Amino acid sequence: MGRLLLIGLLLVAGCSAAPEPGTSNGPVFRGTVAEGSTVDRIRKRGVLKIGGSQDAPLLSQLDPTTGKLTGFDAELGRLLAQYVLGSPKTELVTATSETREPLLSNGTVDVILQTYTITPARRERVAFAGPYYQSGQAIAVRKGTNGIAKPGDLAGKTVIAGANTPSIAAIRQVAPTAEIVEFGSDPECLAALKQGRGEAYVQDQALLVADASKDAELQLVGEPFTVDPYGIGIKHGDEEFTRFVNDWLREIQKSGLWQETWKKTIGTVVRGEAPAPPAITP
């Protein structure tokens, strides 16, 4: 998958944000909203609650100088709020791989936008709109590391991975004899790699490219060896809201707003034209 793809989104637990200046004007839903539907509840509340991250460069990162979340996922979150509410007003809740599903099921958040790979197992617990982006598992090492050039080279090595992520199954598939060490977040995994607690780190290339753009000690090895579609997580069984979000995705793809968002976030690091958005699947 050549130059590849990134993405995911926002947070500050329990912290609300006013409409962000400079956000692209996106479409606004003009149709009828059913009483008691998810869209109706969001409108009555006046804010879209999103689960995500604030420490993912190019995807959803808090700018300490402005207090604004920047990146592909962060922009998409504001655009979805614009579609639902007519203004990009969001409330950002910090999510981890372990808390995403509980946050959806108990209604703490309306959506998860956080490099959330769609898998058959997750579909049994979460509804997904999208995919809205596509990435793949890739390998990162400390700069200057020798002996790891392809997935098979992970055999017998200590490999770092995020807990509860598709990286674990991907490592077991290509290198069954690797010893996997799990950590709870991308920053924790990066810190462990730099401390020598593992010889390689396997993660979505989306996140690794963003990490490498900020950290000269990190080196990516080879190309992605899986295909991972990112979805927008929605409470399981909420088919109406899932269709609603998919309709919004089709609108921003057709209008070119998806591509525009990519260019001003991920496209500032990844060379070339914006990729074609992935086909939305039911």
Summary of the structure (lengths in Angstrom):
residues: 282
radius of gyration: 18.4
end to end distance: 23.6
largest distance: 60.4
contacts: 987
relative contact order: 0.20
helix: 32%
strand: 26%
